[in-house]
Amino acid sequence: MSEEQQNSLPDSCFPHMEDVVTNKDSSVPDVGNLEQTRALVASLEAGLRFSKCVSATMPNLVQLMASSSATDVENTILLLMRCRQFQIDGSEACLRKMLPLVFSPDKSIYEAVENAFITIYVRKNPVETAKNLVSLAVDSNIGDLAALEFIIGALVSKGDITTAMVSALWDFFCFNVNGTTAEQSRGALSVLGMAAKSSTGILSSHIQDIIDIGFGRWAKLEPLLARTACIAIQRLSEEDKRKLVTSNGGRLFGILESLVTGFWLPEKIWYAAADKAIGAIYTLHSSPETLAAELVKKSLNSVFDVCGGDEIQKDIENCSTSSLTTIQVAKLSKFLFVVSHIAMNQLVYIEICARKIRKQRSKKEKAEIDGVALGEKRKENGINAELGLAASEDAFLDSLAERAEKEIISGTSSVKNLIGSCAPFLSKLCRNFGLMQKYPGLQASGMLALCRFMIIDASFCNANLQLLFTIIENSPSEVVRSNCTIALGDLAVRFPNLLEPWTENVYARLRDPSLSVRKNAVLVLSHLILNDMMKVKGYINEMAARLEDEDDRISSLAKLFFNELSKKGSNPIYNLLPDILGKLSSQNLKRESFCNIMQFLISSIKKDKQMEALVEKLCHRFGGVTDIRQWECISYCLSQLAFTEKGLKKLIELSKTYEHALAEDSVMDHFKSILSKGKKFAKPELKTCLEEFEEKLNKVHTEKKEQEVTARNAQAHQEKMGSLETFTSSCSSGVEGVELDSTEEGEVINTSIEDTNGSPSGNPNSNSESEESSGASSEVTEQESGDMEIQSPKVVLRGSKSRAKEAKTRGKTSSASASTRKNLRVKQRSKEEL
């Protein structure tokens, strides 16, 4: 190996490779030798091709790390470590993805990840170790940071991260190492904060440095440094917190207040920093509600220009949404964030206070039981317990906590608190859809604040649930829909009865076009269902459809959910399967997707009794449906069951329930598949029975197919006859029209006769007779005393006639018309002679 090649290799991840001496190998080929040079080039090219092949397998190795087999995971991690040793492209990024495996319940997987982490990142040199951890913290995302915090806490507890490494981290944070950047300083403080969860004394020696550097000029260069400093302060020990508040509390709270109400941080960073700053105030301050009230007033003044005092509540209550156009949207968004976050921290603070009181009382009772309190005191406590006074104290404490929580938003019947006065304005603001669509950032802050207020107060939640679901369904902002979906999980935990009527709308988030919304919906529903906070029945098919989601991450989360669900009790999937089958078969799902979903769900049912019961349930479903697609779906599910001898007998007994579906070839194929599988393990007697049953099915299938063909032919003949009748009726209607036209031409009206008689209409009965005959005859009659009667012949129409009859009728009509004209001329001539 040449010196250049040796230097290109990093430190080995295996201990016995670390002390390799990089001496020049005497076997280096002479470059002047052409054959040896060609051999060297060919070898290097082969090595490069192999490296590229291994690099192309990185996505597969990442998938293997998610395997259910611990051996697969362990071997994959070892292979990735070897790839990292030889600097294979993508190996470093893949190893980062092993960090979430520290949360695996399998101890062997956790140990494999921990050992790999120590081998890769923890060195003998403390400075190198500190540099590796800082780089890891800076480049990790939120999920990796949570895993990193867990594993660093474990290593600190075991002593694998020594005091020398902690000192090296402090050197990076305090810029004592040459070339340290503000980002590296923030990363070092982040790692120290993670270590402080296991050993709070790590931060006690540098509290002043945290304040000076974390909130000083470096925070303007690295805005996230202030947020990290707020997290570190909250992880101080109780004793260090008291010392800090006593010695430097005024300055610290002033800095935190300016961080929340000031504008020296970038807008995107401000929200994360203000979040942690408000949390630090509630962690350190003895009466945080007083300082929080000042924060709300100052934030409100910056938005509405209110002088303060009693005018604040009036301004909020009287402020109309029309005036919002003159207000800076950014300031209003920050104000809504501050108000809602303080309200949430106040709720948590009340719960912590109630918990502390209960803890103190339990300690006192335990001490008295152990004999610390003697004599009359113990006797008095025994009497109190018999009278139930202890239970009444618990009820009284619960009522106080409930009242304090209610006063955050609703207040009393006559007076509303400062935060509660913002609630009506917030509700009006979120209902102004035009303004919200114009300013998406304002809508995100407004809806987040609305959700937090709803989590705190039940009456406010009930009044705004309709608004919340309307915005979830119609908002064009993906961020807004994701935040509201996450908030639904908190609302379902806090007020389950209020959310129950909206269960269908909660499940509908699984069909959202956004990947992030669907992912959050799967996570939220998984948490609620697995912890028995939401009913499973009714809409679980929506979760089942996510098994074939286009996004692999969502599909994996759905599979994890059903795997965990199958472990609960007697496997709820067994009871849910028929409902899922019925609803999925009626949806517009691809056949391949449906088959994959049902195959996955059926594979989670292991008990023979449940399989046998499913055979009966599925067979009975044939009788309730008439759709061919559903027949195919039911028969496919039957073919995926692991049949036992009892199951096959049950299938044979219930043959009457699915006989009508055997006409379909696909259904018949599924039943043949069942029988072929059954013959493989069946005993001779059962095998004979299966063969007879198969013959019966084939016979029924043939008969059904013949009946189907006959019915099809009959229908075709009926359609043909119907079309012939339609053609005949159309022809007859055409003939009738022609005859009516000829009749009208045969009518003759003598105007001269009408003038002579002085009658404008002739005989009044002639029209009525013509109408009564409905066009069947036409008649002209003229009756005078002493005159002869002239009457046109009647033409009678008889519906559809042959062409010969039509011609004969036309001849008669024409001759009658000629005769009539001749008679009229004779009569007219005789009158003239007279």
Disulfide bonds with the S-S distance in Angstrom:
none
